[in-house]
């Protein structure tokens, strides 16, 4: 037991290490999964076609199988069973399929941790919930919903990197450190949005995506992209309100008093309907990604 660092020593070690990495940009940012890179590039190109999209996905049989399962889940399923990627494009659209590709890639490559399995699972489920709600909010606002789902999916992408940084510290000091939940909460709260912004820059995301990830708790700082950042803030709060917490302790959510919600000026009846329907739909989405 004498070999353990004290709780305060661990806190100082963690905060000093992560603060230095954030300031210097010396974070171990993983590469964006290759298929996600390809899909982002393809859907950004005006000359791309549905057949190009199909070809990329069908090169990865595991990905294709997973996408078909999700496309046939209650969240997306239509009257006709989707039996091919080509049919999925017709049924749910290329943009939605792009979002699902990102979802599968992020869930399998980025939101993974051996040491922090429980918090990472909660963060991932919360991210899926936020993504679904963000897409629905964008639809209600009749704004450009192109990146809403993806922004919601990745709004907390800084958290997996922070957990990875803690894993690195744990490996270095082996059995001498113990991370309390209070410390993990503190690190998440203080650094995740800034680290998420660094990830978005490293992955060369469009400015709207970067702003939504970096400022989803401070929408007024998002410049020309305040509306998307506001939607992320509201979607994030709604996910917490519906019981989809992202592991770290949060104060009780009073949705109706949130400035971001008022500024979005959503029709009250449609917002209420979304709130009532989201719990089941979110759980269906989470289940579909875990099939």
N, C-alpha and C positions, 0 to 999 in steps of 0.2 A: 504493500500500500504506500510505503514511503516513496516509491518510485513515481507515483502519480504527480502530475502538475496540479496545483490548486485550481479551483474553478476560476478564480480571478486571473491566474497566470494563463490559463487556456483562453479565456476571453481576450486578454491582451494580445496573445500570440495570433489568434484568429483575426482579430480586427486589424492588427498591424499588417499581417500578411496580405489580407484581401484588399485593404486600403491601398497598399503599395502596388498591387497588381492592377487595380482599377485605374490608379493615377497614371501608371506607366503603359497601360494597355497590354501588359504582359500576362494576360489571361490565356489559359489553354483552351481556346475556342475550337471546338471540333469542326471539321469540314462539313458543309451542308451535304447531306446524303446525295449521292450522284444522281439518282433518279429525280430527286426534288430539283436539283440544278437544271437538269434537262427539261423538266416540265415547265419550270419558271421561264427558261429561255424560249421554249417553244410557244407558250401562251402569250409571250410578250412580242412575238414576231408576227407582223401582219401577213406574211407569206406562208405561215404554217397552215397545215390542214388537219382534218380529223384523222386521216390515215397516218400522218406522222405521229400523232398522239398515240394511236393504237399500237403502232410499231414499237414505240418506246416501252409502253407498259407490257406488251406481250413478250418482251425480252426477259422479263422477270416473272416466272410462272407463279411464284409465291405471292408477289404483289398483285398480279392479275386475279388470282383466286380470292384473295382477301377483299379486293375491291368489289368483286361480284357478290360476295357475301353481304357486304355493307349496302350495296345498291339494292339488294333484295330484302333488306331489313325494314321494319315498319316505318322508319323515319323517311325512307326514300322510295319504297316499293310502290309501283303502280299496279295496273290491272294485269299486265303481262310480265311474266318472269323474265328477268334480265339474264341471258345466257352467254353473252359475249361482251367484250369491251366496246365494240362498235355499237351494240345495242344499248349499252350503258350511256354512251354519249348522246344517243337519240333520246333516251328515257330521262336522264337527269341533267344533261348538258355538259359541255366540255369544262366550263368554269367550275362547276360543282365537283366533277371528277378530279380536276386539278387539286382542289381543296382536299379531297379524300386521299389523293396520293401523298400530299404533304402530311396529312394526319397519320397515315400508316407509317411513313418514313420517320416522322418525329417520334411517334410512339415506340418504334422498335429500335431506333438508333440513338436518340438524344435523351428521352425521358426514361432512362434506365439507371439503376444503381443497386449494387449488391449490399453495400453498407446501410443505405437509407431506402430500403425497398418501400416501407410503409409511407413515409412522407412523399416519395416520388410518385407512388400510385395515386395519392390524394391530389397532388399537384396536377398530374395528367388528367384525372377525372374532372377536376375543376377547369382545366384548360378546354376540354371538350365541351363542357357545359357553357363556358363563356363564348366559345366559338359559335355554338348553335344559337344562343341568345343574341349575339352580335349580328348574325345574319338576319334574324327575324326583326331586330331593331332597324337595320338598314332597309329592309323591305317596308316597314311601317313608315319610315321617313321618306320613302321613295327617292332615296339618294343612291349614288352609285354603289352597289353592294359588292363590287368586284373583289375587294380585299377584306371585307368584313369578317368572314369566317376565318380566314388565315390570320388576321390581326388578333382575333379572339384566341385562336389556337396557340399563338406564339407570344401573347402578351406577357406571360410569365416565364419566357424562355431563359431569363437570367437565373432562375432558381435552380435548374439542373446544373448549370455551370458552378453555382455557389456550392451545391452539394458535392460536385466533383472536386472543388478546391478543398473542401473539408476532408474528403476521402484522401486527398494527397497529403494533407497535414497528418491525418491519422496514420497513414503508411509510414511517414517519415519518423514519427514519434512512437509508433507501435502502440504498446499498452500503456503509455504514459499519459495519454489524454482521454478525456471523456467529455462528449458534447452533450450538454443538457438541452432539453427542448427549449428552454428560455433563450439559450445562446443561439440555437438554430433559428428561432423566431426573429431574434434581433438582427442577425446577419441577413436573413431574407428581407425583412422590413426595410433595412437601411440601404441595401445594395442592389436588390434584384432589378429595379427599373433601370438603373444606370448600366448595370451589366447587360441587361437585355438590349439596350441601345447599342452597346459595343458589339454584341453578337449580330444585330441587324446590319451594322456598318460592315462588319467582317464578311458577311454573306452578300454584300452588295444589294440589299433590298431596296426597292423604290422608297422615296422619301416619305410617302404616306404610311407605309408599313413601319418604317423606323420611328416616325413621330408617334404612332399609336402605341407601339411597344414601350418607347422611352417615357411617354408622358401619360400613361393610362391612369395615373393617380394625380396628375397635374395638367388637366386638359388645356388650361389657359396658356401654358408654355409651348403648345404645339404649333403655334404660328398659323400658317395657312391650312393646317390639317386638324383644326380644333374639333370639327364635327366627328371625325373618326375617333379621335382620342376620347371625346365625350361618350360616344357609343361604347367604347371599350371600358370606360370607367363605370358606366351604368350596367353593362353586361356582367362585368366582374362583380359588382355589388349584388346584382340579381342572383348570380350563381351562389354567392354566400348566403343570401336570403333564403334560397331554396334548399339549403343544407349541403351544398357542394363546396365545402371549404377547401382552401389550398394548404392545409396543414397548419400554417402559422396562426396564432391566436389573433382574432380580429374583434374590434368592438361590435356590439350588436348593431345590425344594419337598420336604419330608419330610412327606407327607400324614398318615401314621399317628401322628405325634407332635403334630399340631396340636390345641391346646386346644378350638377350635371344633368339630372333628370328634368329639372325645370327648364333649363336652357335648351334641351332637345325639343321641348314643346310637342310631346307625343299626345295624340288623342287619348283621353282618359279611358274610354271604353275599350279601345284596342289594346292599350297597355295592360289593363286589367285582364283581358282575355288571354294575352300572351303570358302573363304571370301565372294564370290558372292552368294553362296547357303545357307549360314548359317542363314541369317536374317529370311527367311521364315521358315526354319526348326526349328529354336529356338522358334519362336512364336508358331508354331504348338506344340512343346513339352510343352511349358508353358500352352497353352490352354488345352492340354490333361491332365495335372495334376490338372487343375481347373475345370474339367468336373463334 
